[in-house]
Protein backbone atom coordinates (compact mmCIF):
# COMPACT_ATOMS: atom_id res chain seq x y z
CA UNK A 1 0.00 0.00 0.00
CA UNK A 2 2.54 2.56 -1.14
CA UNK A 3 1.15 3.49 -4.55
CA UNK A 4 1.04 7.20 -3.65
CA UNK A 5 4.42 7.38 -1.92
CA UNK A 6 5.90 10.86 -2.30
CA UNK A 7 2.67 12.31 -3.72
CA UNK A 8 0.66 15.24 -2.39
CA UNK A 9 -3.13 15.00 -2.44
CA UNK A 10 -5.91 17.49 -1.77
CA UNK A 11 -9.31 16.11 -0.78
CA UNK A 12 -12.43 18.28 -0.51
CA UNK A 13 -15.21 17.24 1.82
CA UNK A 14 -12.51 15.50 3.85
CA UNK A 15 -14.24 15.90 7.19
CA UNK A 16 -16.62 12.96 6.93
CA UNK A 17 -17.96 10.11 4.82
CA UNK A 18 -16.25 9.37 1.53
CA UNK A 19 -13.88 12.32 1.86
CA UNK A 20 -12.60 11.22 5.25
CA UNK A 21 -12.24 7.59 4.18
CA UNK A 22 -10.35 8.63 1.05
CA UNK A 23 -8.06 10.99 2.93
CA UNK A 24 -7.12 8.15 5.27
CA UNK A 25 -6.63 5.75 2.34
CA UNK A 26 -4.46 8.22 0.43
CA UNK A 27 -2.31 8.67 3.55
CA UNK A 28 -2.07 4.89 4.01
CA UNK A 29 -0.86 4.70 0.41
CA UNK A 30 1.93 7.15 1.23
CA UNK A 31 0.54 10.54 0.20
CA UNK A 32 0.73 13.76 2.16
CA UNK A 33 -2.89 14.93 2.38
CA UNK A 34 -4.45 18.38 2.56
CA UNK A 35 -7.83 17.85 4.20
CA UNK A 36 -10.33 20.46 3.04
CA UNK A 37 -13.84 20.97 4.34
CA UNK A 38 -16.36 23.73 4.96
CA UNK A 39 -16.36 22.52 8.57
CA UNK A 40 -12.87 23.42 9.75
CA UNK A 41 -13.04 21.27 12.89
CA UNK A 42 -13.88 18.14 10.91
CA UNK A 43 -11.07 18.79 8.43
CA UNK A 44 -8.64 19.19 11.32
CA UNK A 45 -9.92 15.97 12.90
CA UNK A 46 -9.22 14.01 9.74
CA UNK A 47 -5.76 15.57 9.43
CA UNK A 48 -5.06 14.74 13.08
CA UNK A 49 -6.02 11.11 12.54
CA UNK A 50 -3.56 10.92 9.65
CA UNK A 51 -0.81 12.51 11.75
CA UNK A 52 -1.49 10.13 14.63
CA UNK A 53 -0.89 7.27 12.21
CA UNK A 54 2.48 8.71 11.22
CA UNK A 55 1.34 10.38 8.00
CA UNK A 56 1.80 13.90 6.72
CA UNK A 57 -1.27 16.11 6.65
CA UNK A 58 -2.69 19.60 6.95
CA UNK A 59 -6.18 21.09 7.03
CA UNK A 60 -7.97 24.03 5.44
CA UNK A 61 -11.45 25.49 5.79
CA UNK A 62 -12.71 26.11 2.25
CA UNK A 63 -16.08 26.91 0.71
CA UNK A 64 -15.89 25.20 -2.69
CA UNK A 65 -18.61 27.46 -4.10
CA UNK A 66 -16.04 30.31 -4.08
CA UNK A 67 -13.68 30.02 -7.03
CA UNK A 68 -10.88 32.06 -5.50
CA UNK A 69 -11.02 29.96 -2.34
CA UNK A 70 -10.58 26.76 -4.34
CA UNK A 71 -7.71 28.26 -6.30
CA UNK A 72 -6.06 29.45 -3.08
CA UNK A 73 -6.46 25.99 -1.52
CA UNK A 74 -4.62 24.37 -4.42
CA UNK A 75 -1.83 26.93 -4.17
CA UNK A 76 -1.60 26.60 -0.38
CA UNK A 77 -1.37 22.83 -0.70
CA UNK A 78 1.58 23.20 -3.06
CA UNK A 79 3.29 25.66 -0.72
CA UNK A 80 2.72 23.80 2.52
CA UNK A 81 3.07 20.19 1.39
CA UNK A 82 5.46 20.61 -1.52
CA UNK A 83 3.27 20.18 -4.59
CA UNK A 84 -0.07 18.95 -5.87
CA UNK A 85 -0.20 15.55 -7.55
CA UNK A 86 -3.72 14.34 -6.77
CA UNK A 87 -6.95 16.28 -6.41
CA UNK A 88 -10.16 14.64 -5.26
CA UNK A 89 -13.19 16.88 -5.91
CA UNK A 90 -15.50 15.22 -3.41
CA UNK A 91 -17.37 17.92 -1.49
CA UNK A 92 -21.11 17.70 -2.04
CA UNK A 93 -24.57 18.27 -0.66
CA UNK A 94 -27.69 16.17 -0.96
CA UNK A 95 -31.13 17.53 -0.25
CA UNK A 96 -30.75 21.25 -0.82
CA UNK A 97 -32.21 23.88 -3.11
CA UNK A 98 -31.27 24.21 -6.77
CA UNK A 99 -28.75 27.05 -6.45
CA UNK A 100 -26.80 25.56 -3.54
CA UNK A 101 -26.75 22.06 -5.05
CA UNK A 102 -25.41 23.33 -8.38
CA UNK A 103 -22.92 25.63 -6.64
CA UNK A 104 -21.39 22.89 -4.48
CA UNK A 105 -21.78 19.75 -6.58
CA UNK A 106 -21.02 21.19 -10.02
CA UNK A 107 -19.37 24.60 -9.81
CA UNK A 108 -17.11 23.42 -6.99
CA UNK A 109 -15.91 20.54 -9.15
CA UNK A 110 -15.35 22.89 -12.10
CA UNK A 111 -13.21 25.21 -9.98
CA UNK A 112 -11.08 22.29 -8.85
CA UNK A 113 -10.67 21.01 -12.39
CA UNK A 114 -9.77 24.45 -13.67
CA UNK A 115 -7.31 25.57 -11.03
CA UNK A 116 -6.02 22.29 -9.63
CA UNK A 117 -5.58 20.91 -13.11
CA UNK A 118 -3.75 24.00 -14.32
CA UNK A 119 -1.33 23.75 -11.40
CA UNK A 120 -0.68 20.09 -12.13
CA UNK A 121 -0.19 20.81 -15.83
CA UNK A 122 2.46 23.38 -14.98
CA UNK A 123 4.26 20.76 -12.87
CA UNK A 124 4.11 18.12 -15.59
CA UNK A 125 1.24 15.87 -14.58
CA UNK A 126 -1.13 14.55 -11.97
CA UNK A 127 -4.48 12.90 -11.39
CA UNK A 128 -7.88 14.40 -10.69
CA UNK A 129 -10.84 12.40 -9.43
CA UNK A 130 -14.32 13.82 -8.90
CA UNK A 131 -17.29 12.32 -7.12
CA UNK A 132 -20.09 11.95 -9.62
CA UNK A 133 -22.90 9.53 -8.78
CA UNK A 134 -25.21 6.94 -10.20
CA UNK A 135 -27.37 10.08 -10.52
CA UNK A 136 -24.90 11.22 -13.16
CA UNK A 137 -25.51 8.10 -15.24
CA UNK A 138 -29.20 7.27 -14.79
CA UNK A 139 -32.30 8.71 -13.21
CA UNK A 140 -32.90 7.91 -9.55
CA UNK A 141 -35.86 5.98 -8.21
CA UNK A 142 -37.31 7.25 -4.94
CA UNK A 143 -40.50 8.85 -3.72
CA UNK A 144 -38.86 12.25 -3.43
CA UNK A 145 -37.13 12.59 -6.79
CA UNK A 146 -40.05 11.16 -8.76
CA UNK A 147 -42.73 13.13 -6.93
CA UNK A 148 -45.21 15.16 -8.98
CA UNK A 149 -45.45 18.07 -9.00
CA UNK A 150 -41.67 18.41 -8.52
CA UNK A 151 -40.53 19.51 -5.08
CA UNK A 152 -38.31 22.54 -4.65
CA UNK A 153 -34.87 21.87 -6.10
CA UNK A 154 -35.96 18.57 -7.62
CA UNK A 155 -33.54 17.47 -10.30
CA UNK A 156 -30.67 19.67 -9.10
CA UNK A 157 -28.66 16.69 -7.86
CA UNK A 158 -29.26 14.82 -11.12
CA UNK A 159 -28.27 17.86 -13.18
CA UNK A 160 -25.14 18.51 -11.15
CA UNK A 161 -23.91 14.93 -11.25
CA UNK A 162 -24.58 14.59 -14.98
CA UNK A 163 -22.57 17.79 -15.30
CA UNK A 164 -19.66 16.24 -13.40
CA UNK A 165 -19.59 13.37 -15.88
CA UNK A 166 -19.46 15.84 -18.77
CA UNK A 167 -16.76 17.97 -17.16
CA UNK A 168 -14.70 14.84 -16.55
CA UNK A 169 -14.71 13.97 -20.24
CA UNK A 170 -14.00 17.51 -21.37
CA UNK A 171 -11.14 18.21 -18.97
CA UNK A 172 -9.61 14.82 -19.72
CA UNK A 173 -9.20 16.06 -23.29
CA UNK A 174 -7.97 19.50 -22.22
CA UNK A 175 -5.24 18.12 -19.97
CA UNK A 176 -4.25 14.98 -21.86
CA UNK A 177 -1.22 16.58 -23.52
CA UNK A 178 -0.05 17.86 -20.13
CA UNK A 179 0.05 14.52 -18.33
CA UNK A 180 -2.98 15.16 -16.13
CA UNK A 181 -5.51 12.34 -15.98
CA UNK A 182 -9.11 13.22 -15.16
CA UNK A 183 -11.63 10.63 -14.00
CA UNK A 184 -14.75 10.38 -11.87
CA UNK A 185 -16.37 7.82 -9.59
CA UNK A 186 -20.11 7.16 -9.60
CA UNK A 187 -21.02 5.76 -6.19
CA UNK A 188 -24.27 3.98 -5.51
CA UNK A 189 -25.94 4.57 -2.18
CA UNK A 190 -23.12 4.68 0.37
CA UNK A 191 -23.39 4.68 4.16
CA UNK A 192 -22.34 8.28 4.67
CA UNK A 193 -23.77 10.72 7.23
CA UNK A 194 -26.00 12.17 4.49
CA UNK A 195 -27.54 8.78 3.74
CA UNK A 196 -27.74 7.78 7.40
CA UNK A 197 -29.75 10.94 8.15
CA UNK A 198 -32.21 10.01 5.39
CA UNK A 199 -32.50 6.45 6.68
CA UNK A 200 -33.40 7.66 10.16
CA UNK A 201 -36.32 9.64 8.74
CA UNK A 202 -37.88 6.58 7.09
CA UNK A 203 -37.79 3.14 8.69
CA UNK A 204 -38.35 1.37 5.38
CA UNK A 205 -35.75 3.33 3.44
CA UNK A 206 -32.79 1.06 4.19
CA UNK A 207 -34.41 -2.05 2.81
CA UNK A 208 -35.68 -0.19 -0.24
CA UNK A 209 -32.29 1.31 -1.07
CA UNK A 210 -30.53 -2.01 -0.53
CA UNK A 211 -32.96 -3.66 -2.95
CA UNK A 212 -31.90 -1.25 -5.71
CA UNK A 213 -28.40 -2.74 -5.71
CA UNK A 214 -28.06 -6.26 -7.16
CA UNK A 215 -25.40 -7.03 -4.55
CA UNK A 216 -28.13 -6.49 -1.97
CA UNK A 217 -26.55 -3.91 0.31
CA UNK A 218 -25.37 -0.33 0.59
CA UNK A 219 -21.76 0.53 -0.06
CA UNK A 220 -19.18 1.66 2.47
CA UNK A 221 -17.06 4.84 2.20
CA UNK A 222 -13.90 2.74 2.24
CA UNK A 223 -15.01 1.03 -0.99
CA UNK A 224 -15.14 4.38 -2.76
CA UNK A 225 -11.79 5.31 -1.21
CA UNK A 226 -10.24 2.16 -2.68
CA UNK A 227 -11.44 3.12 -6.16
CA UNK A 228 -10.14 6.66 -5.72
CA UNK A 229 -6.72 5.38 -4.63
CA UNK A 230 -6.56 3.21 -7.75
CA UNK A 231 -7.48 6.07 -10.09
CA UNK A 232 -4.98 8.34 -8.36
CA UNK A 233 -2.15 5.83 -8.73
CA UNK A 234 0.09 4.80 -11.59
CA UNK A 235 -1.90 1.56 -11.76
CA UNK A 236 -4.42 3.69 -13.68
CA UNK A 237 -1.80 5.39 -15.87
CA UNK A 238 -3.70 4.68 -19.12
CA UNK A 239 -7.11 5.64 -17.78
CA UNK A 240 -8.59 9.10 -18.33
CA UNK A 241 -11.99 10.52 -19.13
CA UNK A 242 -14.01 7.72 -17.49
CA UNK A 243 -16.71 7.64 -14.85
CA UNK A 244 -16.26 4.46 -12.84
CA UNK A 245 -19.45 3.09 -11.26
CA UNK A 246 -18.88 1.71 -7.77
CA UNK A 247 -22.51 0.93 -7.21
CA UNK A 248 -23.17 -2.68 -6.34
CA UNK A 249 -24.61 -3.19 -9.81
CA UNK A 250 -27.17 -0.35 -9.62
CA UNK A 251 -26.47 0.87 -13.17
CA UNK A 252 -26.21 -2.65 -14.63
CA UNK A 253 -29.99 -3.11 -14.73
C-alpha positions in Angstrom: 0.0 0.0 0.0 2.5 2.6 -1.1 1.2 3.5 -4.5 1.0 7.2 -3.7 4.4 7.4 -1.9 5.9 10.9 -2.3 2.7 12.3 -3.7 0.7 15.2 -2.4 -3.1 15.0 -2.4 -5.9 17.5 -1.8 -9.3 16.1 -0.8 -12.4 18.3 -0.5 -15.2 17.2 1.8 -12.5 15.5 3.8 -14.2 15.9 7.2 -16.6 13.0 6.9 -18.0 10.1 4.8 -16.3 9.4 1.5 -13.9 12.3 1.9 -12.6 11.2 5.3 -12.2 7.6 4.2 -10.4 8.6 1.1 -8.1 11.0 2.9 -7.1 8.2 5.3 -6.6 5.8 2.3 -4.5 8.2 0.4 -2.3 8.7 3.5 -2.1 4.9 4.0 -0.9 4.7 0.4 1.9 7.2 1.2 0.5 10.5 0.2 0.7 13.8 2.2 -2.9 14.9 2.4 -4.5 18.4 2.6 -7.8 17.9 4.2 -10.3 20.5 3.0 -13.8 21.0 4.3 -16.4 23.7 5.0 -16.4 22.5 8.6 -12.9 23.4 9.8 -13.0 21.3 12.9 -13.9 18.1 10.9 -11.1 18.8 8.4 -8.6 19.2 11.3 -9.9 16.0 12.9 -9.2 14.0 9.7 -5.8 15.6 9.4 -5.1 14.7 13.1 -6.0 11.1 12.5 -3.6 10.9 9.6 -0.8 12.5 11.7 -1.5 10.1 14.6 -0.9 7.3 12.2 2.5 8.7 11.2 1.3 10.4 8.0 1.8 13.9 6.7 -1.3 16.1 6.7 -2.7 19.6 6.9 -6.2 21.1 7.0 -8.0 24.0 5.4 -11.4 25.5 5.8 -12.7 26.1 2.3 -16.1 26.9 0.7 -15.9 25.2 -2.7 -18.6 27.5 -4.1 -16.0 30.3 -4.1 -13.7 30.0 -7.0 -10.9 32.1 -5.5 -11.0 30.0 -2.3 -10.6 26.8 -4.3 -7.7 28.3 -6.3 -6.1 29.4 -3.1 -6.5 26.0 -1.5 -4.6 24.4 -4.4 -1.8 26.9 -4.2 -1.6 26.6 -0.4 -1.4 22.8 -0.7 1.6 23.2 -3.1 3.3 25.7 -0.7 2.7 23.8 2.5 3.1 20.2 1.4 5.5 20.6 -1.5 3.3 20.2 -4.6 -0.1 18.9 -5.9 -0.2 15.5 -7.5 -3.7 14.3 -6.8 -6.9 16.3 -6.4 -10.2 14.6 -5.3 -13.2 16.9 -5.9 -15.5 15.2 -3.4 -17.4 17.9 -1.5 -21.1 17.7 -2.0 -24.6 18.3 -0.7 -27.7 16.2 -1.0 -31.1 17.5 -0.2 -30.7 21.3 -0.8 -32.2 23.9 -3.1 -31.3 24.2 -6.8 -28.7 27.0 -6.4 -26.8 25.6 -3.5 -26.7 22.1 -5.0 -25.4 23.3 -8.4 -22.9 25.6 -6.6 -21.4 22.9 -4.5 -21.8 19.8 -6.6 -21.0 21.2 -10.0 -19.4 24.6 -9.8 -17.1 23.4 -7.0 -15.9 20.5 -9.2 -15.3 22.9 -12.1 -13.2 25.2 -10.0 -11.1 22.3 -8.9 -10.7 21.0 -12.4 -9.8 24.4 -13.7 -7.3 25.6 -11.0 -6.0 22.3 -9.6 -5.6 20.9 -13.1 -3.8 24.0 -14.3 -1.3 23.8 -11.4 -0.7 20.1 -12.1 -0.2 20.8 -15.8 2.5 23.4 -15.0 4.3 20.8 -12.9 4.1 18.1 -15.6 1.2 15.9 -14.6 -1.1 14.5 -12.0 -4.5 12.9 -11.4 -7.9 14.4 -10.7 -10.8 12.4 -9.4 -14.3 13.8 -8.9 -17.3 12.3 -7.1 -20.1 12.0 -9.6 -22.9 9.5 -8.8 -25.2 6.9 -10.2 -27.4 10.1 -10.5 -24.9 11.2 -13.2 -25.5 8.1 -15.2 -29.2 7.3 -14.8 -32.3 8.7 -13.2 -32.9 7.9 -9.6 -35.9 6.0 -8.2 -37.3 7.3 -4.9 -40.5 8.9 -3.7 -38.9 12.2 -3.4 -37.1 12.6 -6.8 -40.0 11.2 -8.8 -42.7 13.1 -6.9 -45.2 15.2 -9.0 -45.5 18.1 -9.0 -41.7 18.4 -8.5 -40.5 19.5 -5.1 -38.3 22.5 -4.7 -34.9 21.9 -6.1 -36.0 18.6 -7.6 -33.5 17.5 -10.3 -30.7 19.7 -9.1 -28.7 16.7 -7.9 -29.3 14.8 -11.1 -28.3 17.9 -13.2 -25.1 18.5 -11.1 -23.9 14.9 -11.2 -24.6 14.6 -15.0 -22.6 17.8 -15.3 -19.7 16.2 -13.4 -19.6 13.4 -15.9 -19.5 15.8 -18.8 -16.8 18.0 -17.2 -14.7 14.8 -16.5 -14.7 14.0 -20.2 -14.0 17.5 -21.4 -11.1 18.2 -19.0 -9.6 14.8 -19.7 -9.2 16.1 -23.3 -8.0 19.5 -22.2 -5.2 18.1 -20.0 -4.2 15.0 -21.9 -1.2 16.6 -23.5 0.0 17.9 -20.1 0.0 14.5 -18.3 -3.0 15.2 -16.1 -5.5 12.3 -16.0 -9.1 13.2 -15.2 -11.6 10.6 -14.0 -14.8 10.4 -11.9 -16.4 7.8 -9.6 -20.1 7.2 -9.6 -21.0 5.8 -6.2 -24.3 4.0 -5.5 -25.9 4.6 -2.2 -23.1 4.7 0.4 -23.4 4.7 4.2 -22.3 8.3 4.7 -23.8 10.7 7.2 -26.0 12.2 4.5 -27.5 8.8 3.7 -27.7 7.8 7.4 -29.7 10.9 8.1 -32.2 10.0 5.4 -32.5 6.4 6.7 -33.4 7.7 10.2 -36.3 9.6 8.7 -37.9 6.6 7.1 -37.8 3.1 8.7 -38.3 1.4 5.4 -35.7 3.3 3.4 -32.8 1.1 4.2 -34.4 -2.0 2.8 -35.7 -0.2 -0.2 -32.3 1.3 -1.1 -30.5 -2.0 -0.5 -33.0 -3.7 -2.9 -31.9 -1.3 -5.7 -28.4 -2.7 -5.7 -28.1 -6.3 -7.2 -25.4 -7.0 -4.5 -28.1 -6.5 -2.0 -26.6 -3.9 0.3 -25.4 -0.3 0.6 -21.8 0.5 -0.1 -19.2 1.7 2.5 -17.1 4.8 2.2 -13.9 2.7 2.2 -15.0 1.0 -1.0 -15.1 4.4 -2.8 -11.8 5.3 -1.2 -10.2 2.2 -2.7 -11.4 3.1 -6.2 -10.1 6.7 -5.7 -6.7 5.4 -4.6 -6.6 3.2 -7.7 -7.5 6.1 -10.1 -5.0 8.3 -8.4 -2.2 5.8 -8.7 0.1 4.8 -11.6 -1.9 1.6 -11.8 -4.4 3.7 -13.7 -1.8 5.4 -15.9 -3.7 4.7 -19.1 -7.1 5.6 -17.8 -8.6 9.1 -18.3 -12.0 10.5 -19.1 -14.0 7.7 -17.5 -16.7 7.6 -14.9 -16.3 4.5 -12.8 -19.5 3.1 -11.3 -18.9 1.7 -7.8 -22.5 0.9 -7.2 -23.2 -2.7 -6.3 -24.6 -3.2 -9.8 -27.2 -0.4 -9.6 -26.5 0.9 -13.2 -26.2 -2.7 -14.6 -30.0 -3.1 -14.7 
